[in-house]
Amino acid sequence: MTTQGQPYYRYDEEFSGVSKTTGEVQLHRDIGINEPRRPKNGSLNSPTSDQRFGQPLPSPLQENKPFRQPPAKQQSMSSSSSSQEDLHRSVAVTVVKDSGTKVELMLKAHGLKKKKGFLSNLITTFKKPHQPSRLLANGRFTNFALTENSLQFVLVINTEKKKKKGNGNRQDTFSCHIRQFPCEINPDSAEFEVLEPASGEAFILLTLMKLATNVNWKEFLDTHGTLDAKEI
């Protein structure tokens, strides 16, 4: 064998002889060439330990696991409108008159109605009950406490407005809490009366007997904006 007219000599390989069957020249491999070792109990196609550790990690996209969507967050069923319905609204308290020994308070709650009928008018005119719930057409007191120094009650009124959810009518809750009166009163002499003018909403007239005459409640309310002495 020649290259460009020059003889070519093999330095890395030597002739080992000629095959008797095929007549081809057999070459002797150079010892510097490293061939892969054949496992004793396997073939060259079986992966060795080095080949197994060199394999890339399986891709998660090729796994046959079913896709699971993350659980949806539970949303609160209460909306802003329903939360506003559950809040207690304050009763408007006004001093109608202070005669020195007796004071009249007007308690107003939006939507309040007076019970109609001849019997109700007789009770309101001739006998002022100590509990005004029987005089209300659409309201009731769920809590009522009157002492010498304080007044606290919760009034629930059934309105004609429909609920946001459901078919029933909406209920409005009103609360009143006077922790300390300007002066002490006699709770046993308290009188209630429900009045409803021709134009306007009904209100509760609460009459209290004062045990001290040195404090005018109307002036106290005009000066401090409240009848609760603890808020001053």
C-alpha positions in Angstrom: 0.0 0.0 0.0 1.4 3.4 -1.0 0.3 7.0 -0.4 1.0 9.5 -3.2 3.7 7.1 -4.6 5.4 6.5 -1.3 5.3 3.2 0.5 3.1 3.1 3.6 4.5 1.3 6.7 2.5 0.2 9.7 4.3 1.1 12.9 1.6 0.5 15.4 0.5 -2.9 14.0 2.5 -5.9 12.9 1.7 -8.7 10.7 0.8 -11.8 12.5 0.4 -14.1 9.6 -1.9 -15.0 6.8 -5.1 -16.9 7.4 -5.1 -20.4 5.8 -8.8 -20.4 5.1 -9.4 -16.9 3.8 -6.0 -15.9 2.7 -6.4 -12.5 4.4 -3.6 -10.9 6.2 -4.1 -10.9 10.0 -2.9 -8.0 12.0 -1.7 -7.9 15.5 -3.4 -5.2 17.6 -1.2 -2.7 19.3 -1.3 -3.1 23.1 -2.0 0.6 23.5 -5.6 0.2 22.2 -8.0 -0.5 25.1 -11.1 -2.5 24.2 -14.1 -2.7 26.5 -14.1 -5.7 28.8 -16.7 -8.3 28.2 -18.7 -9.3 31.2 -18.4 -12.9 32.2 -22.1 -13.5 32.2 -23.3 -11.0 29.7 -22.6 -9.4 26.4 -21.4 -6.0 25.3 -24.9 -4.9 24.9 -25.7 -5.3 28.6 -25.1 -2.1 30.6 -22.2 -2.2 33.1 -22.3 -0.6 36.5 -20.6 2.5 35.1 -23.1 2.7 32.2 -26.1 2.3 34.6 -24.9 5.1 36.9 -24.3 7.3 33.8 -27.9 7.1 32.6 -29.9 10.4 32.8 -32.7 10.7 35.3 -36.2 10.0 33.9 -38.2 13.1 33.0 -41.3 13.7 35.1 -43.1 14.5 31.8 -42.7 10.8 30.8 -44.3 9.4 33.9 -47.8 7.8 33.4 -49.2 9.2 36.7 -52.6 10.9 36.4 -52.6 14.6 36.7 -54.3 15.9 39.8 -55.5 19.4 40.0 -54.8 21.2 43.3 -57.8 21.5 45.6 -59.7 24.7 45.2 -59.7 27.1 48.0 -63.0 27.3 49.9 -64.6 30.6 49.7 -66.5 32.1 52.5 -70.3 32.0 51.9 -70.9 35.2 53.6 -70.8 38.2 51.3 -70.3 41.8 52.1 -74.1 42.4 51.9 -75.0 39.6 54.2 -72.2 40.6 56.7 -73.7 44.1 56.8 -77.1 42.6 57.7 -75.7 40.8 60.7 -74.1 43.9 62.2 -75.9 45.7 65.0 -77.0 49.2 64.2 -77.2 51.8 66.9 -80.5 53.1 68.2 -80.9 56.9 67.9 -81.4 58.4 71.4 -82.8 61.9 71.9 -83.9 63.8 74.9 -87.4 65.2 74.3 -87.8 66.9 77.7 -86.2 67.2 81.1 -88.5 68.7 83.7 -86.1 68.3 86.6 -87.5 65.1 88.2 -88.6 63.4 85.0 -86.9 62.9 81.7 -88.4 61.7 78.4 -86.2 59.8 75.9 -87.1 59.1 72.3 -85.6 55.8 70.9 -85.7 55.5 67.2 -84.9 52.4 65.1 -85.4 52.4 61.3 -88.3 50.4 60.1 -90.1 50.2 63.4 -93.9 49.9 63.2 -96.6 50.3 65.9 -99.1 47.6 66.4 -102.5 48.6 65.1 -105.9 47.9 66.5 -108.4 49.2 69.1 -107.1 47.0 71.9 -103.6 48.2 71.4 -104.7 51.8 71.4 -106.5 51.3 74.7 -103.4 49.8 76.3 -101.2 52.6 75.0 -103.6 55.3 76.2 -104.7 54.0 79.6 -101.8 51.8 80.6 -98.2 52.2 79.6 -96.6 48.8 79.8 -93.1 48.3 81.2 -92.2 46.1 78.2 -92.8 47.7 74.8 -92.6 44.5 72.8 -96.3 43.9 72.9 -96.8 47.4 71.3 -94.6 46.6 68.3 -96.0 45.2 65.1 -92.7 44.0 63.6 -90.2 44.0 66.4 -89.2 42.3 69.6 -86.7 42.8 72.4 -84.2 39.9 72.6 -82.4 41.5 75.5 -83.5 44.3 77.8 -81.8 45.5 81.0 -82.6 48.8 82.8 -80.9 49.6 86.1 -80.4 52.7 88.2 -77.4 53.7 86.2 -77.6 52.0 82.8 -79.7 50.9 79.9 -79.0 48.1 77.5 -81.2 46.3 75.0 -81.2 44.6 71.6 -84.2 45.2 69.3 -84.9 42.9 66.2 -87.1 44.4 63.5 -88.6 42.4 60.6 -88.5 44.5 57.6 -90.4 44.2 54.3 -87.2 43.9 52.4 -86.2 40.4 51.1 -83.0 38.7 52.0 -80.2 38.5 49.6 -80.4 34.7 49.8 -83.7 33.0 50.5 -87.3 33.9 50.4 -87.8 35.2 53.9 -87.8 38.9 55.0 -84.7 40.5 56.3 -84.2 41.2 60.0 -82.4 44.3 61.2 -80.9 44.3 64.6 -80.5 47.5 66.7 -78.7 47.9 69.9 -78.5 50.5 72.7 -76.0 50.5 75.5 -75.7 53.4 78.0 -73.3 52.3 80.6 -73.8 55.2 83.0 -76.6 57.8 83.0 -75.9 61.4 83.8 -77.6 60.7 87.2 -79.4 57.8 88.8 -83.0 56.9 88.0 -85.7 54.8 89.4 -86.0 51.7 87.1 -89.3 50.6 88.6 -91.1 53.8 87.6 -90.0 53.6 83.9 -92.8 53.8 81.3 -92.9 53.0 77.7 -95.1 54.2 74.9 -94.9 53.6 71.1 -95.9 56.6 69.0 -96.3 56.7 65.3 -96.9 60.1 63.6 -98.9 60.4 60.4 -95.8 61.1 58.4 -92.7 59.2 59.6 -91.7 56.1 61.4 -92.7 54.9 64.8 -90.5 55.4 67.9 -90.4 54.4 71.5 -91.0 57.1 74.2 -89.2 56.1 77.4 -90.0 58.1 80.5 -87.6 57.9 83.5 -87.9 59.3 87.0 -84.6 61.0 88.1 -83.2 60.6 91.6 -81.2 63.9 91.2 -82.2 67.2 89.8 -78.8 68.9 89.5 -78.1 67.5 86.0 -80.2 68.4 83.0 -80.1 65.5 80.6 -81.0 67.6 77.5 -78.1 70.0 78.2 -75.8 67.1 79.0 -76.6 65.5 75.6 -76.1 68.8 73.7 -72.8 69.4 75.4 -71.2 66.0 75.2 -73.1 64.4 72.3 -74.0 61.3 74.4 -75.9 60.3 77.5 -73.2 57.9 78.5 -71.1 59.5 81.2 -68.3 57.0 80.8 -67.6 58.2 77.3 -66.7 61.6 78.5 
